[in-house]
Amino acid sequence: MKKILLGATAAAVVAAGTFGVVSANAAAPAAAPAAVMADAVNDNTMQTTHLTIEAATKAAQATLDAAEQENQRVSVAVVDRNGNTIVTLRGDGAGPQSYESAVKKAYTAVSWNAPTSVLAGRLANAPTLKDIPGTLFLAGGAPVTAKGAPIAGIGVAGAPSGDLDEKFAQAGVATLGK
């Protein structure tokens, strides 16, 4: 009887051990397939130049300072090459419409790599340009370039004329060249 009891106990231990291994294996996640690794090379990538937040802030402040020297209340926006806003400054007393207008002028200038005063003149030949979302074809936007390519745009709105807005935007661009 001892042999039967000992044999039954041994069988139970083996079964429990086997069940535990099976249970542990069943609970373990399946091995993930190996990740596909590829380095994009040659014509698949390109490098771009971007303004730092410090440079964008410096340009925006110089723009606002130029406007304040002439007692103008404006808003200033600096956008990156993709039209994303990097920094905006709303001067004391700037009108509520000036903020959005400054962003749109900056976006328009960088999109076409041209001052918005020049682009506004193109509306006579292509009036539907004004229908492109996010753009504003009024003077006051200036592109920022590096090696001839647009990398940012500065937009100003709120002065009594677009010529003044653009003059202030150009002051911000000039600061980046120093």
Disulfide bonds with the S-S distance in Angstrom:
none
